């Protein structure tokens, strides 16, 4: 149980007077005076000039709540069995941050030295439309504001936009300090706007017209996280939202630097509109049910059938386009792969080692040709001449004409006419006719004009 302030003061005074008595000062010559500041300091002065200073935590019986979290909590009597439940204020830190220290008589003051008490609360849900916007258009002064409102009115008239219900919550707070001996205070009014669609919508615009009886301009407002566009300083505010899902709630908050009475609250007006093209078109049971009794936003059974037929028509068009495009892409890919395969086969065929055709009755496999080539290269490195090498090959059973072809390297077709001449000369010396030599060279792959040119020297 807390000690009453009077009893505590009496005890301190007795202790102080006793101390003065022991210091040789007559108790009758001491007069005590209590001075309390915001930190709870008490000073007692003696006539002798001695001063005894005692500091303690001053109880909050007279303070009406001792912290910013108290939110205007009232003191309780000692004989009360149960304390009243403390009122919790949402977004208290944000609320207190809208108050400046000078409004409470300080040069500097942190929010933890402030407290708030909710004094009033109002709420209402409205669904205002084109008529409200028309009255606003007559009230505003700037041409830009008038044009903005007329645009919305035209959209509603042409059914490009529709109305959405809007919910207002207004809370009035008394802001003061936690210090018991400071009686300065001020007021803040928090306005919360909520929109909750019953279907997915897009391009939402929320407009708020604040009466002149409440504020004279937008400078008397403090905005929360979502700051609106000030269409006119009267003020006329506008928030924009790209998209809202079904049953999703979007909240907008602003603070007024004064107290709003219930009479002024009735003059608060807000309008919320959304684009018709952005609403959810999916037909559901709930939409059909609403359409039977709501001419503005619902659709009937016949309308749903028409909507579904259009939907499926577009779906078929998209499917056909996708199929045609897929076939065309497939053909292009197939042609490209076929061309690549054909090129690869030709290249492989060109690079594939070929058997050596000496004449129609003498075809030597490529691996045997390579064996003879390696043998000849090894014999040359060993220092043997052509005669010796040819003799060994003949002894191994190889055809003489084959040996001459490989030794003169005429089985490799190129532009070396010198080796071609040597080969033809050797064949002539062995008694082969020029026609036989030509047939042999053509079989090896030499061009006829090149062969004829080489044979001219031997005619």
C-alpha positions, 0 to 999 in steps of 0.5 A: 500500500502506498504511503499518503503524501501528507504522512510522508511529508510529516515524517520527513519534517520530523526527521529534519527537525530532529537533525536540526536539534542535534546541530544545536538549532532550536526546533522552534526557530525552524520553519519548513517549506515543501517545494516539488518540481517535476523530478519530485525534489523536496527542500526544507530550509532552516533559519540558521542557514543550514539546509537539508535537501531530501530527494524521493520519488513523488507518488502519482496520487495527484498526477492522474497517471504517471507515464505515456502508456497511461493514456489518461488513467485516473487515480484510484482510492485506497479502499477500491477492491478492483482497479478499472481496466486501463484503456489502451490507445492504438498507435500511441507513439504516432499520436504523441509525435504529432504534438510539439513541445511548445504546445505543452509549454516546453522548449523540448519534450520527448514523447515518453513525458507525454500522456493521452486520454481519449475523450470522444469517439465517433464512427459512421459508414457512408456510400456517397456518390456523384451528388456529393462530388457535385457539391464539392465541385461548387465549393472548391475554388481552384480550377484544377480541383473542379476539373478533377471532380468533374472527371470523376463525375463523368466517369460515374455517369458513363459507368466507367467507375463505381462507388465503394462504401467508406467507413470513418472513425474519429477519435478525440484525445487530450494530450498533456504531460506526466508531471503533476504540477504542469497543467498545460494540455492540447487536443488531437483528433485522429481520423481513420478511413477504411475501405473494404471491397466485396470483390477484387477491384483496381484503380481505387481513389478515395477523396476526403472533404474536410469542412472549413469549420474544422480546419482552415487548411491542410497545414493543420493536418498531420498525415500518417504513412500513406500521405494523400495528394492535397487537391485543394487546401480547403482541404480536399484530399485524395488517396490512390490504391492500385488494387485491393483483393476481396475483403482486404481492408485498406486504411488511411489515417490523418490527424487534426491539430484541434478538437472535433465536436460531434456537430462538426463530425457530421459534416465529414464527407468521403467518397471512394470510387473504383474503375469498372474495368478493373473489377473481378469478372469471375462469375461466382455464386455470391455475385449471381445472388447479389445481381438478382437484387442489385442493379448497379453492381450485380449481373443477371443469369442472361448477362452471365451467359453472354459474358461466359460466351465472350470469355470462351470466344476469346479463349478459343482465339488465343488457343488457335493462335498458340497452336498455329504459332507452335506449328510454325515454330516446330516446322522452322526447328525441324527444317533447321535440324534437318539441314544441320543433319544433312550438312553433318552427313556430307561433312562426315562422308567427305572426311571419311577415309576412302578405299584406294581404287587403282582400277576396277579389279584392284581396290585396296582398303584404306587401312592397308594403304596406311600400312604401306605408307607407314612402311615406306616412311620407315624405310626412307628414315632407315636410309633405303632408296626407292628401288630397295623399298619397292623390291621389299614390297614386291617380295611381300606380294603387293601389286607393282602398280599399287606400289608405284601409286603410293610411292609417287603419292599420286593417290593423294589428289592435289596440284602437284604436277611434278609427282604426276609427271614422274608417275606417268613416266614410270608407267610408260617405261613399263609399257602401259598405254596412255589410255590405261594410265588415264583410267588409273588416274581418273580412278584415283580421283584426278580431274580429267583436264589435269590428267590430259594436261599431264599426258600431253607431254608423252604423246 
